[in-house]
Amino acid sequence: MADRKPPEDALDNLRRRVAEARGDGASVSPPPQSPASLALRFGGEFGAAIIVGALLGYGVDYFLHSSPWGLLIGLMLGFAAGIANVVRLARAYSTAHPVDSNAPSLKDDEED
């Protein structure tokens, strides 16, 4: 029993081994998001907010017996929350991936 390490030493040893296995985490950047995954995330955020709002509104209708009003208000609040989530996500994405001002612009069909 005398040669067992205290739990703190074992935990420090485990943390050190995990840090060595991971390497330098500061130099690893997250993989870039494809346009399809970004679109699915936008849709998921928006759809989830609407579904949650509708379910909460339905729950209010069920308990308060206020037939369509809770559901309608829940849908409206879910829609507003979905818009806010999509705007927040788009703002965070455009902050993380700024537009290159030196990139050539694409010609419009009407420009000739």
N, C-alpha and C positions, 0 to 999 in steps of 0.2 A: 503494500500500500504506500510505502514511502516514496517509491519512484514514479508515482503518477503525477502528472503536471496539473496545476490548478486550472480551472476552466478558463480563466482570463488568458493564460499563456497559450492554451490550445486555440482560443478564439483569435488571438493576435497572429498566431502561426497560420491559421486558415485565411485570415484577411490578407496576409503577406503573400501567400501562395496564389490566391485569387487575383490579386493585383499584378503579380508576375505573369500569370497566364493571360490576363487581358492585355497586357502591354500598355503602351502609352495611349490612354483613351482620349486625350486632348487632340491628337492628330487625326482621329477617325471622324469623318463627317457622315451624316446620315445620307443614305442613297437618294438620288434625285427622284422626285415623284413624276410618274408618267402622266400625260394628260388624261388618260382613261381613269387612273386611280384618283386623280384630283376631282374629276367629274363625279365619280361614284361617291367620294367623300362629301361633295357638295350636296348631292341628292340624298345621301343618307342622313346628313345633318338636318336637311329641310324636312324630309319625310318623317324622321323620328320626332321632331318637334310637333308636327301636326298630329301624329298618332297619339303622343302623350297628352297633348291638349284635348283631343277628342275623348280619350279615355277618362281624363279627369272631369271633363264636362259631363260625360255620361254618368260617372259616379255621383256627381252633384245632383243630376236629374234623378237618379235612382233613390238617393237618400232624402231629397227634399221634394220629390214628386212635382218637379217643375218642367214637365215633359221636354219641349224642344229647346228651352232657353239656355240651360246649362251646357248642352252639347254645342249650340251655336256660339256661345261666348267662348267655350273651350277651343273650338275650331279657330275662331278669330285670334285668340291669344296664342295658340299654337302656330298659326300662320305668321304672326308678328315675331314670335320667338325664332321661328325658322329663318325668316328674313334676317334677323339680327345675327344669328349664328353664321349664315352664309356670308354676310358682310364682314363679320369679324374674321372668318377663315380666309376670305379673299384679301383682306387688308394684311393679315399676317403672312400670307404667301407672297404678296407683292413687296412687302418689306424685306422678306428673306431673299427674294429673287428680283432685284430691281432691273428695270429695262435699260439696256445699253443705249446710251444716247448717240453713239457712233455707228450703230447698226444701220445698214441701208433700209430705207422704207420700201414697202411693196407698192407697186403701182395699182391704182384703183382702176376698175373697168371703164370708168367714165373719163379717166385722165388720158388724153392722147395728144 
